[in-house]
Amino acid sequence: MYTKKRYGFFMTLNWSKKPMITGFIFSLIVFAITHLFNFVFFIPWQPISVIGIAVAFYLGFKNNSSYDRTWEARKIWGSIVNNSRTFAAAVIAFTKGEDEETLRKELMYRHIAWLTALRYQLRLGRPWEHTQNRVSGLYAPKISEAYLTALDKELSNYLSDDEIKALDHVTNTAAQILKNQSVKLEELCRNGYYDDFRHMELHKLIKSFYEDQGKSERIKNFPFPRQYASTAFWLCFVFCAFVPFGMIDIFKNTNGLLFWLGPILSSIVIWVFFLMEKIGDYSENPFEGTYNDVPITSIARGIEIDIREMLDDTNIPKAMEPENGFLM
């Protein structure tokens, strides 16, 4: 997530310069052929502008739909924040008995382990994501030994070695950690640390965590429908291919430097449309590990700080700070 007031113009230009440069070269070739060979082939600008309006509407639909996915992801993790605080407060208030402090810490740490496993799983690459543009060095690009090693290392701060070993061969580590949490809560209820009513309240929170995990996985594992994403790109491509020929219609009767203003304006129009398409494209996958994602790593760290402060824990990590304006 970018945290400064706005992206700089040159940052935006550098991110999206390829279609602008390609469009300028293509437009320059079209105008050069017209100038050198006195061969004027143009398309009236009016029908091209109608196509441009249609493409702009379609890009608007795609961008709105992509933004909805990002905003839904942020709301899901906002729910995780609220329910995590509620769970921590309930564990402290409800759990009474021998070794209560040790048991509270075990439950709290297992919840932090769930957050850790979930964010790792959400950062795993998918074929439709922009894995080549990930923030370098922070996330494993695919399921690999490096990924498993990194996850186990982090989980070792919160779970016992036996519990981590039992998780080594499961498909969904986060879901299994919640299962272990539910089993432990049932055990504490049977041993009289709290009554059935309080146990049901805690189990409702486990249910909410499963729901939030499932919603996150739905966004992660179900891509923005490819027919909509692909159509937006190809409509944009077709429109931009016509733009230089429409510009010739406007500049064909001009001379000197004014004539060569056509390729420049064509490249700017092409850049604007492909920039809109690219913004939508990079908003489709809010967990892919690029600079415009929902900052789930930072959110998880904030939850950990809140929980461990409730426990009066020591060596509490600091909140994550933006690096070069980016917060992950």
N, C-alpha and C positions, 0 to 999 in steps of 0.2 A: 504494500500500500504506500502510495506517495503522500507524504505528510506536509509538504510545503504548499503555499497558497496556490500555485499553478505550475505546470510544466513550462520550462523556458521554451521560447520559439525554436531555438536551434536544437534543443533536445527533441522536440516534436519532429522537426525537419529531419534530423539524423535517423530517427526511428522509422520514418516513412519516406525516405528519400528515393528508394529504388523505383517506385512507379513514376515519380516526378522526372527522374533522369531518363528512364526508358521512354516516357511520353514525350520528353523534349527531343530526344534523338529521332524518334519516329516522326514527330511533327516537322522537325528540321529537314528530314529526307523528303517528305511530301512537298514542303515549300520549295526546297532546292530543285526538285524535278520540275515543278511549275515554272520556276524562274529560269533555269538553264535551257529547258527544251521548249519553253513557251507552250507547254501542254497543261491546259487548265481543266482539271476534273474536280468538280465540287458538288456538294450536296447542300441544298438550301438549308439555312440554319433553323428555320421554323420547325420542320419535322424532327430535327435533332434535339431541339429544345423540348419538344413534347416527350421524346424518349427520356431525356434527362430528368424531367419532372416525375415520370413513372418510376425511374430508377431511384430517385431521391426518396419517394414515398416508400418503396420497398426497403431501402436501406434504413429508413426510419423505423419500419416495423421490426427489422432484424435487430437494430440497436436497442429498441425498447424491450424486446424479448430477452436479449442478452443481459441487459441491465437487471431485468427481473430475476434472472438466475443469480447474479452477484448479490443483489439486495436480499433475496431469500436466504442465501448462504450466511449473510451477516446476521439476519434475524435468528437463524437457527443457532448460531454461536452466541448470540445474545441470550437466548433461552438457556444454553448450557451454562453460561456465567451465572444467571439468576438461580437456576436449580442447584448448581454446585454449592453456592453460598448457603442455600436453604438446607441442603443435605449436610453440610458441615455443621451448621448451627444445631440441626436436629440431632446429629450423632452426639454432640457435646451435651445437649440438654437431656437426651433420653437415656444414654448409656450410664447405668449406675451399678456399681458392684466391685468385686475384687479385681484388681489390675485394670480398672476402668481407663486409666490414662494410656496404658499400653494398647488396649483394644481400640480406643478412639484413634490413636496414631496409626494403627494398622489399617483401619477403615479409611482414614483420610488419605494415607499414602497409596492405598490401592486405587482410590479414585483418581489421584494424580497420575498413577500408572495408566489408567484407562485413557485419560486425556492425552498422554504421551503416545500411546499406541494408536489412538484414533488419528492424531495429526500426522503421524508417520504414514499411516495407511492412505490418508487423503492426499499425501504428497507423491505417492507412487505414480509413475507415468502411465498414460493411456495413448493409444495410437493417434487419436484426434487432437491431442494437446500439443502445445508449443514447447516441447521438452528441450529443444536446442536453445531456447531463450531463458532457461531457468537461471535463477540467481546462483552463480557458480559456487560450488563447494559446500552448499548448505543441505542439499537434498539428494538422495540417491535417485538416479534417473529411471531405475527399474528394480524389480525384485531381484536381489543379488545377495551374495554372502556379505558384502559390505553393508548393505541395508540391514540385514539381520543382526550383524555384529553391533552396528550403531544402536539399534533399538534395544538389544539385550543390555548393552552398557548403560543406557539411560534407565531402563527398568530396574537394574540392580540397585539403584538409589532408593527404590520404593518397595520392591517385592523381595521375598526370600528366594534363595537360589533354587529351592525345590519347586516353588511356584513358577519361576521363570523356565526351569527345565521342562515342566509339564506343558508349557505354552509353545515350546520350540516347534512342534509339528502340527499346530492347529492352523486352519485357513484364515480365520478372522480373530486375531489376537485380542482386539478391543472387546469384541462380543464375549469372548471367553473370560476376560477379566471381570466384566460385569456379572457373568454367571457365578464366578467365584465369590464376588461381593455379595450376591444374593444368598448364596449358600451360607456364608459366614453370618449374615444378618439373621437367618433362620436359626443357626446354632446358638447365637447369643440370646435370641428370644426363648428358646427351649431351656437355656441355662438361667433364665430369670433376670437378665440384665435390663429388660424392659418388657412391658406387657404386649398382648396381641394387637391392641389398638395402635400403639406406637410402631410396632413392627409393620403394620399395614401402611402407615404413613411413609415409612422409609422405603417400603417396596414400591409405592406409587412413584417415588422419586427415581428408583431404578428403572421403572417403566418409562418415565419421561426421558431418561438418558438413552435407553434403547430407541425411543422414537426419534430423538435428535440425531443419534448416530445413523439411523435408517434414512432420515431425510438428507443428511449430508452425503451418504452413499448413493442415494438416488441421483443427486446432482453430479456426483463424481463419475458414476458408472453409466449414466445415460446421457450421451452427448446431445447438444443442441441438434435437432433433426438435420441430417446432412442435406436433404433436399432443399431446405430453406437456406442453409449456409452456402451451398454450392450455387444455387440460383442467384443469390445476391452477388457473388463474385463474378459469375459469367455475364450477368446483365451489365454490371459495372464495366467489365472488359469490353463488351460489344459497344456500349455507348462511347467509351473513351476512344475506341478505334475510329469512330465516326467524327470525333471532335475536330481533328486537323482539317478534314475536308469541309466541314462547316465553317471553319475559320477562313478558309480560302475564299468562300463566298463573300465574306465580309471584307477581306483585305486584297481581293484580286485586282481592284482598280487603284490601288495605292502604289507609291514608288518609294525607293530609297529605304531608309531605316524603318520607316513606318510599316513597310511590308514584312520586315523581319521581326516585327513585334508579334506577329501571328503565332510562331512556334512557342514563344514565351508564354503567351496567354493560354495557348492550348495545354501546355505542360502544367500550368497552375490549375486549370479546370480538372485535368486528369488527376492531379495530386489531391485535390479536395475530395473528389469522389472516392478514390482509393483509400484516403485517410479515414473517411467515414466507415468504409467497409472494414478496414483493419481494426478500428476501435471496437466495432461490434464483435469481430472475430476474437479479439483478446479479452472480451468480457464474458465469453461463453463458459469459461472453465475457471471458477473462482478459487480452486484448490490446486492449480497446476504448478505453483512454485515460481511464478514470474512476478514482476514488480507491481502489477496491478491487482494482485490477489487480495482476498480477505486475510488479514494478518493473524491467522490462527495460532502461530507460534507465540506471538506476543500476547494474544488473548489467554492462551493456556498458561503462560508465565504469570499473568495477572491473577488468574484463579489460584494457582499454586501459592502465590504470595498471600492472598486472602486466607486460604485454608491454614497455612502454616502459622500465620499470625494468630489465628483463633486458637491454635494449639500451644501458643507461647513457645514455638519452636526456635531453634538457634540456626545460625548460618543460612538465613533466608536469602534466596537470590534476589538481585535487583531487577526492577522492571526493565524490559528491553528498550533501548534507545534507538532512534532512527539513525541509519548510516547513509550519509549522502542524500538525505531526504526520504529514504525508503525504510519501511518498517515491515518485517515479516513475522 
